[in-house]
Amino acid sequence: MAAHNTLGKAGEDAAAEYLERNGYTIRDRNWRKNHLELDIVATKDGELVVVEVKTRTNTDYIEPQDAVNWQKIRRIVVAADAYIKHFSLDAPVRFDIVTATGNAGFFRIEHLKEAFYPPMF
């Protein structure tokens, strides 16, 4: 596995552990349907929480959350819609970003709740 893939997997693991420690129930990780993917889908307090995880070794050039541009947001929202339809869910949905900065075992986690809202198509 390439180094960036290993780092990304470790970051997602750390994000999932963080969410579970904070009362979230993980429904799915790396859920895929065709070309769509969601990093983490969780629930908390009756709300479906779609989490995009961004992992970086440092923030020298860009904050991890800044990599979630409007194109990425659109793909996440389309994937979330597919997820909701696939499982016939009826719950409020929130879109969060969890950043993991550092190296495996030594990540600084930041949780940005309601990081974005679905755009109107």
C-alpha positions in Angstrom: 0.0 0.0 0.0 1.3 3.4 -0.9 2.5 5.7 2.0 -0.3 8.2 1.4 -2.9 5.4 1.5 -1.5 4.0 4.7 -1.6 7.5 6.3 -5.2 8.0 5.1 -6.3 4.7 6.5 -4.6 5.5 9.8 -6.3 8.9 9.8 -9.7 7.4 9.2 -9.1 4.8 12.0 -8.2 7.7 14.3 -11.3 9.7 13.2 -13.6 6.7 13.8 -12.1 6.0 17.2 -12.6 9.7 18.1 -16.2 9.7 17.0 -17.0 6.5 19.0 -15.3 8.0 22.1 -17.6 11.0 21.7 -20.9 9.0 21.5 -21.3 8.4 17.8 -22.3 5.1 16.5 -20.5 4.2 13.3 -22.9 2.7 10.7 -20.5 2.4 7.8 -16.9 3.2 6.8 -15.8 3.6 3.2 -19.3 3.0 2.0 -19.4 2.7 -1.8 -22.0 2.5 -4.5 -20.7 2.6 -8.1 -18.3 5.6 -8.2 -19.7 7.2 -5.0 -18.0 6.9 -1.6 -18.6 8.1 1.9 -15.7 7.9 4.4 -17.8 7.5 7.6 -21.5 7.4 8.2 -22.5 7.7 11.8 -25.5 8.4 14.0 -25.9 10.5 17.2 -29.0 11.8 18.8 -31.3 10.6 16.0 -29.2 12.4 13.4 -27.4 10.9 10.5 -23.9 12.3 10.3 -21.9 12.0 7.1 -18.2 12.5 7.9 -15.5 13.4 5.4 -12.0 12.6 6.8 -9.0 14.5 5.7 -5.5 13.4 6.9 -2.3 15.3 6.5 1.1 15.0 8.1 1.2 18.8 8.6 -0.5 22.0 7.8 2.4 23.9 6.3 0.8 24.4 2.9 -3.0 23.9 3.4 -5.4 23.1 6.2 -6.9 19.6 5.6 -10.5 20.9 5.5 -9.6 23.3 2.7 -9.2 20.3 0.4 -13.0 19.8 0.6 -13.9 22.1 -2.3 -17.3 22.6 -4.0 -16.8 19.6 -6.3 -16.0 17.3 -3.4 -19.0 18.6 -1.5 -21.2 17.9 -4.4 -19.9 14.3 -4.6 -20.4 13.8 -0.9 -24.0 15.1 -1.0 -24.8 12.9 -4.0 -23.3 9.9 -2.2 -25.2 10.7 0.9 -28.5 10.9 -1.1 -27.7 7.5 -2.6 -27.0 6.1 0.9 -30.2 7.5 2.4 -32.2 6.0 -0.5 -30.4 2.7 -0.4 -31.2 2.2 3.3 -34.6 4.0 3.2 -33.6 6.3 6.0 -35.7 9.2 7.3 -33.6 11.3 9.6 -32.0 14.7 9.7 -28.6 14.7 8.0 -25.5 16.6 9.0 -22.2 17.0 7.1 -19.0 17.1 9.2 -15.3 17.1 8.5 -12.9 15.4 10.8 -9.2 16.2 10.2 -6.3 14.1 11.4 -3.0 15.9 11.4 0.3 14.2 12.2 1.4 10.6 11.9 -0.2 7.2 12.8 -0.6 7.0 16.5 0.0 10.7 17.0 -2.8 12.5 15.3 -4.3 15.8 16.3 -8.0 15.4 15.6 -10.3 18.4 14.8 -14.0 17.9 14.4 -15.8 20.5 12.3 -19.5 20.0 12.9 -21.9 21.2 10.2 -18.8 21.9 8.0 -21.0 22.5 5.0 -24.6 22.4 3.8 -25.9 20.6 0.7 -25.8 22.9 -2.3 -29.0 23.4 -4.4 -28.7 21.5 -7.6 
